[in-house]
Amino acid sequence: MLFSGEMHYTRSTPEMWPKLIASARKGGLDVIQTYVFWNVHEPVQGQYNFEGRYDLVKFIREIQAQGLYVSLRIGPFIEAEWKYGGFPFWLHDVPNITFRTDNEPFKQHMQRFVTQIVNMMKKEGLYYPQGGPIIISQIENEYQMVEPAFGSGGPRYVRWAAEMAVGLQTGVPWMMCKQNDAPDPIINTCNGLICGETFVGPNSPSKPALWTENWTTRYPIYGNDTKLRSTEDIAFAVALFIARKKGSFVSYYMYHGGTNFGRFASSYVTTSYYDGAPLDEYGLIWRPTWGHLKELHAAVNLSSEPLLFGTYSSFSLGQEQEAHIFETELKCVAFLVNFDKHQSPTVVFRNMSFQLAPKSISILSECRTVVFETAKVTAQYGSRTAKAVESTNDIHRWKAFKEPIPEDISKAAYTGNQLFEHLSMTKDETDYLWYIVSYEYRPSDDGQLMLLNVESRAHVLHAFVNTEYVGSVHGSHDGPGNIILNTNISLKEGQNTISLLSVMVGSPDSGAHMERRSFGIRKVSIQQGQQPLYLLNNELWGYQVGLYGEGKRIYTQEEASSVEWTEINNLTYHPLTWYKTTFAAPVGNDVVALNLTSMGKGEVWVNGESIGRYWVSFKAPSGQPSQSLYHIPQHFLKPIDNLLVLVEEIGGNPLEITLNTVSITTVCGNVNELSSPALHTQGKGPEVHLRCQRGKHISAIEFASYGNPAGDCTTFSTGSCHATLSESVVKQACIGKRGCSIPVSPARFGGDPCPGIQKSLLVVANCR
């Protein structure tokens, strides 16, 4: 029985890896699963990078050092909400290539890269038969979703990929996720929210039931509010997969999501990735998910023998209730399932009565004792707080540089009498492409309005006429692929320059024929009053790839002085402006993040390292930005004089940016006297366990009540039954300590405050 958690070496820093892996191990995981990111390892054909946060071998060795296994998803197509689905963009320009089908140029490059990764792992002795931690590898990724688009080439490609992988002789199994017809001996696996209900099962009796992606939340996209998946729902799904599908491997996607540094997020995906996972973006534990799943893992492992070797049987316990039993001669485990979301039925199982909570699974050790209930969370809750510790409101400490608007076609890097496709020009090395055209204006007597119309398949468009800003438009993740700017403009007599900035917010990461996808400006026209539309598509266009400041690398310490920075003065809220300042790192080891709520859209660098794109002006339905806080890993910082540089596309106020520390400031436990005791307490009764993050201690008890307290960890009050000693008992046990445990029993609180009433203990404590 293996529990696995996905975390990506590219989405955190090597300095964070040991702690992240340690937290995963303490959470009851056996395996760390990761994709391999082709485009970070071979950004230029034949030039390789395995340094820094791309040091795959170092990441795997750290996992091994902590006693865990590795599931290596080589792909090399990975999707993963990652730029171009993990493919290096140079692949797009290989002659006669079609991605992910029976196409010789593609297969040649895919085989070369997969072979290189496998040989690297072998050379380092990292496969299990060599004494290494890698126990399974993945080839391809959710191919069944696109396979029909390739006709007969699809199945041929699947067979080829399987044979190619197996031929590399790693000594460990290969899998294909979401590929029901994965050829033997490749294992077909499930991805999704409810694989206990949707998985068709292994396609051969010799293959185990593996769940490669149990989605712990939804990845956020710009313009959407964060949707968190409940702890109870994740636990229910895992238990059901083990019970119904005889599952022996479950991997959480993500267990730690991390940060999409730089420009690596795919289309419209935020810089923060899977912040609602058991370990949040920064690696902190605050949701009860981590602790609740830890209890689930312990409960399952307690019965791993009957689960793996026992005889399976199942039967109905009611209209929406069922039992699943795994039994050997000596051991037994049962899963009692209640699908009813509203009722708490009492069921009879082996002459014993059990009350099942709504939509819940009870795990019975020895088919007798309830050791875990998916719907009853006894694990600690926490609340995460971002505290502003430094402001940047001193106008004299800021400098600005106005990005020049290109207007001279003769100086353009490329020209052509057509509108070029965006990514073919930028090679996905920048989000930005300038389209520049001249238009000769002959005014008429009646001062008619001039209308500029631009249609684009990029994500954002900014328009300038004679270097003056005239308007912007943007799309959205789920909106139409076409964006249209219609705006009135003023022209001068004679030659006018129209400069259009086409912007991608990440390249696509999925879909068939990704190499054929087309982005950028498709149609430009001008209309003068009632006169016919004048189409500019076939005029002479000039092109500039990227922003001037990007090309000059003015976000680095070394190159910042290569341009003339000025006082900020009235440049706030001016489109296409670079800003820079310096700041001191906060004292201590707390997580550090920038609050960019006052800005619009752009990218931000700290000491030359891009901490990602930001887009706070694109509000979600709640009225809030999809992401306000931007993580600065501790390793990016020095004690003083940290260089902060932003490029702002649409206008914002840098004086209101704050430097914040992020920590778990409140912890809470709410445990009923009838709850199953946590398995790691070894035979004791139910307890409230509280623990502050490393480096902090319990400084105050905000609330404590043994009895029938009302509410939960966010809103609470004493009920009709309350032990008067509650607060003093808890204070004595907890104040000044990093963690404490308080038994939920009358003896601890000077006797039963109200016999005959079911009691619980609710404690809310502050950490500092």
LUMBATI-656260 format. One line per 3 residues: their letters; for each residue y, z, x of C-alpha. Coordinates in steps of 0.05 Angstrom, whole numbers. Example, Ala and Ser with C-alpha at 12.3 -4.5 7.8 and 13.67 -1.06 7.14 Angstrom:
// residues 2
AS	-90,156,246; -21,143,273 .
This chain:
// residues 768
MLF	0,0,0; 64,-24,32; 136,-11,11 .
SGE	186,-56,45; 262,-62,47; 302,-124,64 .
MHY	359,-116,113; 390,-171,154; 409,-163,227 .
TRS	466,-212,218; 499,-169,164; 507,-106,205 .
TPE	518,-90,278; 467,-70,332; 500,-2,335 .
MWP	484,9,261; 411,-14,264; 378,51,288 .
KLI	410,93,233; 396,41,178; 323,36,199 .
ASA	317,112,203; 345,119,133; 296,67,108 .
RKG	238,104,141; 260,170,110; 264,134,43 .
GLD	189,122,48; 188,50,71; 133,21,115 .
VIQ	163,-48,128; 231,-79,143; 236,-150,118 .
TYV	288,-200,144; 304,-273,142; 314,-313,206 .
FWN	383,-347,205; 377,-416,237; 452,-430,235 .
VHE	471,-369,276; 416,-382,327; 428,-457,336 .
PVQ	501,-469,315; 503,-532,359; 441,-574,365 .
GQY	402,-551,426; 450,-492,441; 420,-424,423 .
NFE	450,-356,409; 409,-292,405; 465,-245,428 .
GRY	498,-185,394; 484,-180,320; 442,-243,327 .
DLV	393,-209,374; 331,-216,331; 283,-188,384 .
KFI	325,-125,394; 326,-115,318; 250,-122,313 .
REI	240,-76,373; 283,-22,340; 240,-27,277 .
QAQ	178,-20,320; 207,39,358; 214,76,291 .
GLY	142,63,272; 153,10,218; 124,-59,208 .
VSL	163,-125,201; 158,-181,149; 191,-242,182 .
RIG	218,-295,134; 228,-354,181; 243,-404,125 .
PFI	280,-438,157; 314,-452,90; 332,-382,66 .
EAE	386,-388,12; 405,-313,17; 477,-325,-7 .
WKY	488,-349,64; 529,-408,88; 491,-473,77 .
GGF	427,-435,59; 417,-418,132; 415,-491,156 .
PFW	461,-509,214; 510,-560,189; 494,-610,244 .
LHD	429,-622,207; 471,-656,153; 491,-710,203 .
VPN	421,-727,228; 410,-801,211; 365,-815,150 .
ITF	353,-741,136; 333,-711,69; 326,-636,69 .
RTD	262,-600,47; 217,-658,31; 167,-705,65 .
NEP	221,-733,110; 205,-744,184; 274,-726,213 .
FKQ	277,-661,173; 204,-641,187; 215,-654,261 .
HMQ	275,-607,265; 243,-555,220; 178,-554,260 .
RFV	217,-549,326; 257,-488,303; 199,-452,269 .
TQI	156,-463,331; 211,-437,375; 218,-373,335 .
VNM	142,-362,333; 136,-374,408; 193,-326,421 .
MKK	157,-272,380; 91,-286,416; 124,-284,485 .
EGL	154,-216,467; 86,-191,441; 114,-177,372 .
YYP	57,-200,327; 9,-147,301; -53,-171,339 .
QGG	-12,-166,403; 6,-94,387; 72,-114,355 .
PII	102,-97,287; 102,-166,252; 48,-165,199 .
ISQ	67,-225,157; 113,-287,161; 144,-332,109 .
IEN	150,-407,110; 199,-442,63; 234,-404,6 .
EYQ	230,-410,-70; 213,-484,-62; 180,-490,-130 .
MVE	251,-485,-160; 272,-552,-130; 204,-586,-118 .
PAF	207,-632,-180; 270,-666,-153; 229,-695,-95 .
GSG	174,-728,-136; 109,-738,-97; 145,-719,-32 .
GPR	150,-646,-56; 75,-629,-58; 64,-668,7 .
YVR	119,-627,40; 88,-561,15; 20,-580,44 .
WAA	53,-602,110; 94,-537,116; 32,-495,103 .
EMA	-10,-532,154; 46,-532,205; 55,-456,198 .
VGL	-19,-439,200; -27,-484,261; 21,-440,300 .
QTG	-34,-386,302; 7,-323,296; -54,-280,279 .
VPW	-19,-254,216; -16,-284,146; 37,-332,121 .
MMC	68,-329,51; 109,-374,7; 153,-340,-46 .
KQN	159,-369,-116; 106,-422,-99; 49,-414,-148 .
DAP	7,-469,-115; 16,-444,-43; -42,-478,-6 .
DPI	-97,-433,23; -92,-390,63; -17,-383,48 .
INT	-4,-325,0; 38,-341,-62; 87,-284,-77 .
CNG	136,-264,-131; 212,-256,-130; 252,-228,-188 .
LIC	271,-167,-230; 206,-157,-269; 147,-185,-228 .
GET	101,-137,-265; 113,-182,-326; 129,-251,-296 .
FVG	82,-259,-236; 25,-307,-249; -16,-269,-197 .
PNS	-48,-290,-131; -76,-361,-135; -141,-341,-101 .
PSK	-184,-278,-104; -177,-268,-29; -101,-260,-33 .
PAL	-63,-195,-48; -7,-188,-100; 59,-186,-62 .
WTE	129,-178,-90; 176,-205,-36; 242,-194,-72 .
NWT	253,-138,-122; 328,-148,-135; 361,-79,-131 .
TRY	426,-104,-161; 465,-169,-168; 504,-196,-109 .
PIY	578,-197,-127; 619,-261,-133; 694,-268,-134 .
GND	721,-262,-204; 663,-219,-229; 655,-145,-238 .
TKL	598,-111,-200; 535,-103,-241; 492,-46,-217 .
RST	418,-41,-235; 396,27,-258; 352,70,-213 .
EDI	304,81,-271; 296,6,-283; 279,-8,-210 .
AFA	227,47,-209; 196,24,-275; 190,-47,-249 .
VAL	155,-25,-184; 106,21,-220; 89,-34,-271 .
FIA	76,-86,-216; 28,-38,-181; -7,-19,-247 .
RKK	-11,-87,-281; -14,-136,-223; -52,-91,-174 .
GSF	8,-100,-128; 0,-75,-57; 67,-96,-27 .
VSY	136,-89,-57; 200,-107,-20; 269,-88,-44 .
YMY	321,-143,-39; 366,-115,-13; 351,-45,13 .
HGG	414,-51,54; 459,-111,40; 514,-102,91 .
TNF	573,-147,104; 583,-223,105; 626,-223,168 .
GRF	667,-284,185; 655,-344,140; 580,-334,129 .
ASS	581,-319,54; 561,-378,10; 604,-407,-46 .
YVT	646,-354,-81; 603,-297,-54; 643,-235,-34 .
TSY	645,-207,37; 610,-143,14; 536,-158,0 .
YDG	491,-117,-46; 534,-55,-41; 493,-23,-97 .
APL	428,-24,-56; 393,42,-37; 435,41,27 .
DEY	505,17,10; 546,-35,48; 563,17,102 .
GLI	493,47,105; 510,109,64; 463,141,13 .
WRP	500,161,-51; 465,131,-111; 401,168,-134 .
TWG	363,103,-122; 345,120,-50; 318,189,-68 .
HLK	283,168,-133; 247,111,-98; 227,158,-42 .
ELH	192,201,-94; 159,140,-124; 133,117,-56 .
AAV	105,187,-43; 71,188,-111; 39,120,-100 .
NLS	17,136,-29; -17,200,-54; -65,154,-92 .
SEP	-69,95,-44; -145,102,-38; -162,91,-112 .
LLF	-106,38,-118; -136,-2,-60; -210,10,-69 .
GTY	-219,36,-140; -246,2,-203; -189,-21,-248 .
SSF	-188,-13,-324; -134,-14,-377; -128,0,-451 .
SLG	-75,9,-505; -48,78,-521; -5,54,-580 .
QEQ	37,-4,-604; 81,-5,-541; 41,42,-496 .
EAH	-14,26,-447; -56,60,-393; -77,30,-326 .
IFE	-131,68,-287; -156,59,-216; -218,101,-200 .
TEL	-267,112,-143; -325,162,-145; -279,216,-118 .
KCV	-207,195,-133; -169,172,-194; -98,151,-211 .
AFL	-69,131,-279; -4,97,-299; 16,113,-371 .
VNF	67,60,-393; 117,65,-450; 155,1,-465 .
DKH	193,30,-524; 266,37,-503; 284,88,-557 .
QSP	224,133,-573; 188,188,-534; 117,183,-561 .
TVV	63,233,-546; -2,199,-524; -71,226,-514 .
FRN	-105,207,-449; -173,237,-429; -165,293,-480 .
MSF	-96,313,-454; -29,302,-488; 29,271,-450 .
QLA	99,258,-476; 127,193,-448; 202,184,-440 .
PKS	234,120,-468; 219,59,-425; 182,99,-373 .
ISI	118,102,-332; 84,168,-315; 39,168,-254 .
LSE	-19,216,-260; -51,240,-196; -127,250,-205 .
CRT	-113,221,-275; -91,291,-295; -26,315,-263 .
VVF	41,280,-273; 70,270,-204; 126,220,-221 .
ETA	163,195,-282; 204,132,-272; 256,152,-326 .
KVT	268,223,-301; 313,223,-240; 312,289,-203 .
AQY	339,259,-138; 409,276,-114; 469,237,-140 .
GSR	533,229,-99; 602,201,-106; 633,158,-53 .
TAK	708,164,-39; 756,120,0; 813,160,27 .
AVE	876,127,56; 887,157,125; 938,108,154 .
STN	989,64,122; 1019,0,151; 1086,6,115 .
DIH	1131,4,177; 1162,-65,172; 1181,-64,246 .
RWK	1108,-59,267; 1090,-125,232; 1101,-195,259 .
AFK	1093,-260,220; 1078,-332,237; 1089,-386,185 .
EPI	1031,-436,187; 1062,-505,198; 1052,-553,140 .
PED	1030,-619,171; 1073,-678,149; 1068,-730,204 .
ISK	1009,-777,190; 1018,-808,259; 999,-740,289 .
AAY	938,-731,245; 870,-723,280; 839,-774,233 .
TGN	866,-827,186; 835,-873,134; 852,-912,71 .
QLF	808,-867,30; 795,-795,10; 743,-766,58 .
EHL	690,-714,37; 711,-643,57; 649,-616,93 .
SMT	636,-682,130; 704,-673,162; 703,-597,175 .
KDE	629,-593,193; 634,-525,158; 669,-496,219 .
TDY	731,-479,178; 746,-470,104; 808,-513,109 .
LWY	821,-588,108; 891,-619,102; 899,-685,66 .
IVS	967,-717,81; 998,-779,48; 1067,-813,44 .
YEY	1098,-835,-21; 1161,-877,-27; 1205,-855,-85 .
RPS	1256,-900,-119; 1293,-858,-170; 1307,-886,-239 .
DDG	1372,-872,-276; 1346,-824,-328; 1322,-770,-280 .
QLM	1250,-772,-305; 1201,-718,-287; 1150,-733,-232 .
LLN	1080,-708,-245; 1030,-696,-188; 957,-697,-209 .
VES	901,-677,-160; 827,-673,-176; 782,-637,-126 .
RAH	711,-614,-118; 730,-560,-68; 741,-488,-90 .
VLH	816,-480,-80; 874,-528,-73; 945,-514,-48 .
AFV	997,-570,-54; 1061,-580,-14; 1114,-635,-22 .
NTE	1159,-645,38; 1130,-578,64; 1153,-541,2 .
YVG	1099,-505,-37; 1089,-535,-107; 1026,-503,-135 .
SVH	954,-480,-129; 890,-482,-170; 821,-452,-158 .
GSH	752,-455,-188; 698,-402,-199; 624,-392,-185 .
DGP	602,-409,-256; 658,-455,-275; 660,-531,-272 .
GNI	653,-564,-203; 719,-601,-213; 787,-567,-206 .
ILN	850,-602,-228; 922,-589,-208; 976,-618,-254 .
TNI	1047,-599,-233; 1118,-626,-238; 1149,-642,-171 .
SLK	1217,-661,-143; 1221,-720,-95; 1277,-745,-51 .
EGQ	1296,-818,-48; 1254,-856,3; 1194,-829,40 .
NTI	1162,-763,16; 1102,-728,46; 1049,-697,2 .
SLL	1006,-647,40; 945,-621,3; 904,-563,31 .
SVM	832,-566,7; 796,-499,14; 722,-480,10 .
VGS	704,-408,-5; 636,-416,28; 588,-475,29 .
PDS	529,-483,-20; 465,-444,-6; 415,-475,-54 .
GAH	394,-534,-97; 358,-599,-83; 391,-651,-38 .
MER	441,-604,-8; 456,-657,44; 484,-702,-11 .
RSF	531,-651,-42; 603,-675,-42; 666,-632,-38 .
GIR	740,-641,-28; 795,-682,-61; 770,-740,-104 .
KVS	832,-767,-138; 908,-762,-128; 960,-795,-172 .
IQQ	1034,-792,-187; 1066,-808,-254; 1140,-822,-262 .
GQQ	1162,-810,-334; 1125,-858,-381; 1108,-907,-325 .
PLY	1035,-922,-310; 997,-874,-265; 1004,-891,-191 .
LLN	938,-878,-156; 943,-855,-83; 868,-855,-66 .
NEL	871,-919,-23; 937,-904,12; 935,-886,86 .
WGY	914,-813,89; 920,-768,149; 872,-709,161 .
QVG	878,-643,198; 815,-601,204; 830,-527,199 .
LYG	895,-488,203; 939,-492,264; 932,-417,276 .
EGK	856,-422,272; 855,-477,324; 899,-436,370 .
RIY	856,-374,357; 919,-332,346; 876,-277,316 .
TQE	852,-258,386; 887,-213,436; 885,-268,488 .
EAS	915,-324,445; 961,-285,397; 1020,-299,443 .
SVE	1009,-375,442; 1054,-380,381; 1124,-352,364 .
WTE	1116,-291,319; 1178,-268,282; 1202,-207,245 .
INN	1169,-202,176; 1235,-198,137; 1230,-239,73 .
LTY	1164,-272,91; 1123,-226,47; 1093,-263,-12 .
HPL	1103,-329,24; 1043,-376,22; 1006,-395,86 .
TWY	1031,-340,131; 997,-304,188; 1011,-229,196 .
KTT	995,-183,254; 1003,-110,271; 966,-56,310 .
FAA	935,10,287; 899,70,315; 827,84,296 .
PVG	818,144,250; 790,206,284; 717,223,269 .
NDV	655,183,251; 669,165,179; 662,94,156 .
VAL	727,55,164; 752,2,115; 817,-36,100 .
NLT	845,-33,29; 874,-103,18; 892,-96,-56 .
SMG	964,-116,-42; 944,-183,-12; 923,-250,-43 .
KGE	870,-293,-9; 852,-306,63; 813,-280,123 .
VWV	822,-217,165; 807,-202,238; 804,-137,277 .
NGE	807,-143,353; 787,-216,346; 726,-202,303 .
SIG	729,-232,233; 711,-179,182; 707,-233,129 .
RYW	744,-271,75; 784,-232,23; 806,-255,-46 .
VSF	837,-196,-83; 883,-238,-126; 823,-267,-164 .
KAP	814,-210,-214; 749,-194,-251; 749,-185,-327 .
SGQ	762,-111,-316; 829,-129,-284; 805,-104,-216 .
PSQ	791,-147,-154; 717,-161,-143; 726,-128,-74 .
SLY	784,-86,-49; 755,-51,12; 735,-89,74 .
HIP	689,-56,124; 709,-49,197; 646,-28,236 .
QHF	661,29,285; 639,-15,343; 696,-64,329 .
LKP	747,-9,340; 780,23,401; 818,89,398 .
IDN	888,58,396; 923,-10,394; 873,-45,349 .
LLV	898,-115,333; 898,-131,259; 911,-204,240 .
LVE	909,-236,171; 920,-306,147; 947,-304,76 .
EIG	942,-367,34; 981,-350,-29; 1025,-291,-14 .
GNP	1017,-216,-11; 1050,-153,16; 1019,-130,82 .
LEI	1063,-68,82; 1018,-38,28; 953,-48,66 .
TLN	920,19,82; 867,41,131; 815,82,94 .
TVS	756,126,111; 696,123,65; 649,182,55 .
ITT	606,219,5; 652,273,-20; 610,301,-77 .
VCG	535,312,-85; 500,333,-149; 431,353,-173 .
NVN	407,359,-245; 335,383,-253; 296,407,-313 .
ELS	247,465,-308; 192,419,-335; 206,364,-284 .
SPA	150,344,-237; 165,380,-171; 184,333,-113 .
LHT	121,317,-74; 152,336,-7; 163,408,-32 .
QGK	87,420,-26; 65,458,-87; 131,492,-105 .
GPE	163,486,-174; 221,440,-190; 283,449,-147 .
VHL	353,421,-140; 361,391,-70; 431,378,-44 .
RCQ	448,347,23; 514,323,53; 518,262,98 .
RGK	512,274,173; 570,312,203; 591,345,137 .
HIS	574,410,102; 578,439,31; 649,466,27 .
AIE	654,485,-47; 613,490,-111; 651,452,-165 .
FAS	601,470,-220; 536,507,-227; 498,526,-290 .
YGN	426,548,-302; 412,543,-376; 428,483,-420 .
PAG	489,453,-387; 521,395,-423; 534,327,-392 .
DCT	513,299,-325; 538,292,-254; 603,259,-274 .
TFS	623,300,-336; 596,370,-343; 606,437,-378 .
TGS	566,499,-393; 524,498,-456; 505,553,-506 .
CHA	457,582,-454; 484,598,-384; 461,648,-331 .
TLS	522,686,-307; 495,689,-236; 490,613,-232 .
ESV	551,602,-188; 542,661,-141; 468,645,-130 .
VKQ	484,572,-113; 543,590,-69; 501,639,-29 .
ACI	446,586,-19; 491,527,-2; 562,541,23 .
GKR	571,523,97; 505,487,102; 491,412,108 .
GCS	436,419,55; 404,469,9; 348,476,-44 .
IPV	351,521,-106; 289,533,-148; 297,519,-223 .
SPA	266,585,-245; 291,647,-283; 271,693,-226 .
RFG	323,661,-181; 379,674,-231; 365,747,-250 .
GDP	319,732,-309; 315,685,-368; 384,677,-400 .
CPG	355,650,-465; 279,654,-477; 249,597,-518 .
IQK	301,545,-496; 283,491,-445; 328,502,-385 .
SLL	355,461,-328; 400,471,-267; 461,427,-257 .
VVA	500,435,-192; 560,395,-167; 582,409,-96 .
NCR	636,383,-49; 622,358,22; 673,357,78 .
